[in-house]
Amino acid sequence: MSTFRERLDALSKLSSYEKPATHGGLRLDSNENLAISQHIQDKITADINSDIRIYPLDGTERLISSLSKYLNISENYISVGNGSDQILDMILSKMAGSKILASDPTFSFFVDRCQLHNIQLKRVKCRSDMSLDMDTIIQHAPSVDMIYLDSPNNPTGYQIPPGDLHRLIESCDTPIILDEAYADFGVFSASKMVLDMPQLMVVRTLSKSFGLAGLRVGYMVADTHITDAFRRMIQYPYPLSIVSIDGAIRALQLRDEISASWDVIREERDRIVQSLREFSAFRVFDSNANFVLFDAGGSYRRIHKALAEQGIHVRVLGQLGDAAGCLRVSVGTHKMNSRFLLAVRDLLK
């Protein structure tokens, strides 16, 4: 039997999720909601005043109640976690030795955790326009133990049309995880589809649209049978700190004010797409998220470096399918986005 050290040595050979480097300047590489004002942040943090000496005995129940009101879905369908990452990882921890289908590209954290949990990942390449090849996914669905799809996709920004999602669910009884981390920036959410489609699990987060990346709050909407098992047997007794719980509840109460930032981001996202498409050197993909993916070809490393030298940080993705040199830029405030676009324009003169 392998020793602990031998197992650690084996793990060191696997790829791991790469966090953006710690840096100052203009951070357009982490897909955070930078359009939320300091005033709203202050409103959220002002109500965080619970006794931090004691465990949050009823904390998750209070948060689930708030999420239930926000979603207009029964509490029995909702469970919470330390960010959506942790919920995904907890599910994968029970899937060792199985086979899961996912798109290519997809959320890199999920790919890395499949490796860690000894899960075989079947990848279905996206089309050249980064849309999902649903026909091929449906074809392979019966041969896998689970399907994972992020919609909108990270890093492409593509959101699965409701009709395609219905087609997939109706074609098989394979469990499906739908990662909706960026859905509030898109055109719809599949959360309520869970009520009629018990094999669907919708995983969401407050890190992106609600601007709570620093509090690490995620949740899952799933059939009551799944939710009950996840709460009792899989999730930790206290998955969230009292600070995170109080902050999340307050943010949900401020939904109307916070959601105004989503409109700003959609408008700014479309401006970035339109502006980048003015450059013949780029191929820019449609997005329903709070970021834009574009192919800069063989110049992508030079552009990334030149932007970084000006304190503007975007995400390097390299080759994705037939796109040779992809970069991903997060949507910031109007001023931030203008600075990015001006820098790109100067680089391409």
N, C-alpha and C positions, 0 to 999 in steps of 0.2 A: 504493500500500500504506500502511496506517495506521502512523503512528509509535508508538513506545512511549508517549509522553505522551498521544497521542490515545486509545490503548487504555486507559490509566489513567483518563482522563476519562470514558470510556464505562462503566468498571467502577464509578466513584463514583456512578453513577445507580442501581445495583442495590441491593436490600435486603441487609442482612448480619445474621448471627446476633448477637443481643444477649445479652451476658453479664450476669448479675446485677450490680448496682452494688456496688462495694466498700463495705462497711459493717460496723459492729459489730452488737451486739444479737443477736436470735434469728433465725438464718438458716434459714428454712423455704421457700426459693425455688429451691434448687439440686439437690434430690433426692439428696443425699449420705446415706450410711449413718451417721447420728449415734449409733446405738445400739451401735457397736463401742467397747469400753472402752479407756481409756488403757493398761491392762495389755497388751491384745492388740496395740495399736499399738507398744508398747515391744518386744514379742517380735519383731515384724516388722522394726523398724529396727535392733535389736541385731545382726542377722546381716548387715547391709549393710556389708561390710568389704573389698570387692574393690579392686584397684589401679586407681584412676580415671585413671591416666596412660596406660593402654593401651586400644585398641579391644576391645570385647567379642566376640572372635573366635568363640567357641563359645556365646555368650550366648543367642542365639535358639534354638539347638538344645537347650540345657538347659531353657529355658522351655517349648518345645514338648513335650519329654519329660515335664515335670511336668504340663502340660495334658492330655497323652495319658493319663496315669495317672488324673488327676482325672475326665476324661470317659469313660474306658474306650473310647477310640476310637484307632485307629492314628495315629501321628505323620504319616503321609502325607496325612492329611485336614486338617491344622491349619496355619495360618499366623498370624503375629502382627503387630501394628502399634502405633503410638504413639496408643493409644486407639482405640476403634471408629470415632470420627469420621474418623481418618486413613485407615483401611481403606476406609470408604465413599467418601471423597474420591478415593482412588487408583483405585477401580473407576470412578467417574464420570469421571475424567480420560481414560478410554479410550472414553467413550460420547458424545463430542461429536457433535451433529447428530442424535441418536437420540430416540426417544420412550419415556418411562417412565411407568408408571401407579402412582399412590399414593393413599392415602386422604386425605380432608379432614375433620378436621385430621390432621396428622402431624408428625413431628420437623422443626422449623423449619430446623435446620442443613441437612438434606437438601434441602429446597426451595431454600434460598439457593445451595447448591453446584450444583444443577441449572442455575440461572440463570447462574452463573459459567462453567460448562462448555458453555453453549449447548445445553442439553437441553430438549426440549419435555416438559412435565409434564402428564399427563392425570390430573385429580383426580376421585375418586369420593366423594361426600359420605357421611359416616356417618349412620346413622339418628338419630332424635330422642333415643333413649336412649344415644347414642354407640357403639352396636354397629356392626360392620362390615357393609356391604351386599355380602356375598360373591356373591350372584347377579349383581349388576351388574358386579363385578370380573371374574367368570368370563366374562361376556358380552363385555367389552372386551379380555380377555387376549390373544386372537390378533392384535389390531391394534397391539400395542406391542412394543418391543424388550426390555423388562425390566419387572418388577414389584417395587416396594419396599413392604414392609409392616412396621410396627413392632408387636411383640406381646410384652408389653403396649404399647399405644399411648401415646405421649407427645404430647399432654397428657391423654388421656382415661382411661388406665388399663385400657382394654379389652383382654383377651387372646383371641386367635382360638381357638375350640375346635378340638381335633385333627381332628374330622370335617370341619369346614369347610376346614381346611388341606389335608387329603387330597383333598377334592373339587376344590379349585383346581389342585393339582399334577396330578391325573389328567385334568383337562379340557384341558390345554394343554402344550406343550413350551417355553413362554416361560421364560427364566431368572428366578428369584425370589430376591430378597434378603429375608431375614427378620431384622429387627433385634431381638435379644433382650436389649437392655441391662438390662431389668427383670425378666427371666423367673424369676430365682431367688425373687422375691417372689410369683410366680404359682403355677399348679398343674401346669405341665409345661414341658419344653423339647423343641424339635424337632431338637436336634443330631443324634441318631442316625438321623433320617429321611433324612439326607444319604446314608447308606450305600446306600439303595435308590432314591433320587430324585436323580439327578445334576444336575438343573437347579436344585436348591435350594442356596442359600448362607446359612448361619446366622452372623450377626455378633454377637459378644458382647463384654462389657467386664468388667474387674475394678474399675472406678471406682465402681460402684453397690453391689452386694451385698457385695463384698469390702472396701469402704471404701478403695480405693486411688486416689481421684480425683486426688490430688496426684502420683501416679507415672505416670499416663497409659499404661495397658496394656490393649490390646484384642486380640481374636483372631477368626479366622474358621474355621468348619468347612465344608468344601466338597469336592466330588468331587476326586479326585487330579489329574485333568487341569487343573482350575481352580487348585488349590493349587500345582501345579508351575509353571504359567505366572505366577501371582501372585508366588511367591517369587523366581523367576529373572529375570523381565522387568519387573515392575511395582513391587514393593516396594523400598525403599532397602536398601543393603548392611547398614547398621547402624540399623534403625528404632527401637531402644530403647537407652536408656543402661544401663550396668551396674548402676546404682543401682535402676532400675526392674525390671530382670530379677531381681536378687537379692531385692528386696522382694516381687515377685510369686510367686517360687518358695516363699519362706517363708510367704506368706499361704496358698498352696494346701496347704502342709503343715499349716496350722492350720485347715483347712476345718471340722472338727467344732466348734471353739470359735467360729469366725466365723459359722457357719450358725445358731447359737443366737440370734444377733441377728435373723435373718430371721423367726423365730417371734415375737419381741418386736414387730417392725415390723408383721407381719400382724395381731397382736392389737390393737396401737395404731391401726393403720389402720382396722380395723373399729369401734373405739371412736369415732374421729373421724367416720366416716360416720354412725354411729347418733346421735351427739350433734348433728351439724349438721342431721340430718333432723328434729330436734325443733323447729327454727325454720321456721315456715311461709314465711318470706321467701326461703328457699333451696330450690334443686333440686339434690340431691346425686347424683352418678353412682357406680355400682359401680366398684371398682378392684381390679386384681390387681398393682398396682405399689407403690412406697413413697411414693405421694402420692395426694391426693384432689382431684378436680375438682368444683367446685360453682358453680352459677349464682346470683349475687346480684342479678340483674336490673339495674335502673337505679341501684342503690345501690353497685355494685361499686367505683367509684372512691373514694367516700366511705369505704367500709369499708377499702379498701387504704391510704388515707392515714391514717386513724385508727389502724390497726394499726401502720403505720410510725412514727407519732409515739410509740408505746409501745415502739418498738424491736423489733417483730415484723414480719418481712419475708416476704411471700408473693408469688407470681408473678401478674402481671396478664396476662390473655389476651383479655379483651373478648368480642366476639361470636364464637361458634362454632356454626355452623348456626342453629337457632332459639333457642339459649341466648344471651340478650342481654348478659350481663355476667359472664363466667367468671373465677374466681380458682382458683389451684392451690396447695395447701399440701402441703409435704413432711412426711413422718412423722418425728418426732424421738423423743426419749426420752419416757417417761411424764410427767416434769416439764415438759418443753418443750410437749408437746401440751396438757397441762392449762392451762398459761399462755395458750396460743393460744385454747382453747375458752372460758376465763373471760373473756378480753378480748372475744371475739365476743359472748358473752352480755351483757356490760355495754353493748356498743354497740347492741344490739337491744332494750334495756329500753324 
